[in-house]
Amino acid sequence: MEGAADHLARETVDVDCTDSSSSGGGATALMVSAMCGHSDMASMLLSVGAQVNLQDEVNGWTALMQAVFYAHRPVS
C-alpha cells in the first residue's frame, strides 16, 4: 500500500491550502496538526514541502507558535 507522503508527493496537492471558513481562521494542515499534537502528520506534511512560516489569519501565528501555545512539544 502506498504511503500518504508518497501519494502527496506524486499528486498535485497543495499542502499549504488554508481553511478559509469562519471557524478555520486560515489555518493550514500543518497548523492544525501542530494545534492537535499530531507530530506524525506534521512530519509527513513537512516531508512533502509544507511551508513552516505561513501565518494564520486570526493571530498571525505559524505552526510552531501553535504547537508551543497548545503545549505540544513533540511537534515543535
N, C-alpha and C positions, 0 to 999 in steps of 0.2 A: 504494500500500500504506500502510495506517495505521501511524503510528509507535507505539512501545511506550508513550511518555509519554501520547499521546492516548488510547490504549486504557485505560491505568490510570486516567486522569482521568475517563473516561466510565463505566467499570465500577465496581462496588462492590468495591474491592480494599483490604485492609488492608496497606498498605506497611510498617507497623510491627509486623507479626506477628513473633513470635520463634520460634527453633528451640529447643524445649524437650527435645530428645533429650539423652542423656548427653554426647555429643560437641559439641553445639551451644552449650551454656552460655548460652542465652537471647539469642543474637545476632540482630539484625535484619538485613535485606538490606543496609541502609546500612552496618552494621558489617562485614559480610562483604566488601562492595565496598571498604571502606577497608582492611581487612586484606590484601586481594589486590591492591590498587593499581589497581582498575578505576574511574578517575576519570569516564569517560563514564557508567557505570552509577550512580555516586554522584550525579552531576549530574542525571540523569534522575529518580532517586528523590527528590531534594530538590525538583525542579520540580513534583512531584505531591504534596508535602506531608509527606515523611518527617521525623520528629522528630529533631533533631540531639542533643538532650540525654538521650535514653534511655540507660540503662546496662545492660551485660550482667550476668548472674547470677554469673559467676565472679570477676571483678576489680572490678566496678562501673565499668568503662570505657565511655566514649562512643565513637562512631565516630571523632571527631577524635583521641582518645587512641590508638585502634587504628592510625590512619594514621601518627601520629608514631612509635609504637613500632616498627612494621614499616617505617619509613623510606620511606613513600610520600608524599613531599612534594606532588606534584600533587593528591592527594586532599585533603590537609589545607588 
